[in-house]
Amino acid sequence: MSFAGQHWWIIGASEGLGRALAEALAGEGARLTLSARRHDRLAALCQRLPEAVPLTLDVTDLASVTEAVRAVEAPDGILYCAGLYEPMTAQDWEPEMAEAICDVNFMGAMRVLGRMVPEMARRGHGHIALIGSLAGYTGLPGAIGYGASKAALMHLGETLHRDLRDSGIKVQVINPGFIRTRLTEKNTFRMPMIQTPEEAAACCLRALRSSRFQSAFPAPFSWVFRLAAHLPRRLVSRLI
C-alpha cells in the first residue's frame, strides 16, 4: 500500500504520536491536513513538511468541528489520535478532568466521524484509523476516564468496521502501549517497553498498510492485554 498522493486528515497532530505520524506520512508522499487546538504548533510543523496545511480544531467544540469538516477537502483517510490523559484513581476522582478526557478521546471522534462517515460511505472510498490503547482492553488501576474512553473508541471502531465492511471504506483500530510523551511523563510507575513517538509511528504505518482490522503493539507486552478477556479475572488482576 502506497500513501503517495493520498490526502490524510490527522486529528491530534501537534505533538507526540500524531506529530510523528504526520512526519512519517509526509515522508511517504501523502498530502496532509493537520488538526489540533494549537495553531502555532501546527503552523510550525507544516512549514517543515511538504504539502501539509494546518486546520485548527477543538474536538470538544461542536462549532469548531462543524467548521473544520466544511473546510477539509474530502480526504482519502482520517486518522483520529487526539488524546488527553491524567492518571487518576477512583479514590482521587476529579470529575471535570475525567469528563474532559472522555470528551477528547471518545466524544471528539463521535463529533468528527458523525459528520464525515456518511459522505465517505456515499463516495464508497476512504480509510478510517482510530488510535486506541492497550488500556482499552481491560480495566487498569489509576486510569479513570482514560481506559473507559479508549475502550469506547475501540468499540466504535468495531461497529464502523462491521457497518462499512462492503462499502469500500477500510476501518482500523490501532492500540499502542506506552509512548514517551508529555502525557506519560505524569506516570510515576515503571512503563514496560515504552516507545518513542517515532517508533510507535512506524508500528502504526505497518498497521495501516496491513489488512488487519485491529493491531496492538509492542509485542509481547500487548499479548497480556489481548489475552486478558480469556484469562481468569483473578489471574489478570495479579498480572496487572
Helices and strands as residue ranges (DSSP letters): E 7-11, H 16-27, E 31-35, H 39-48, E 52-54, H 62-71, E 77-80, H 95-102, I 103-107, H 108-114, H 117-123, E 126-131, G 134-136, H 146-163, E 169-175, G 184-186, H 197-209, E 214-216, H 221-227, G 228-230, H 233-239
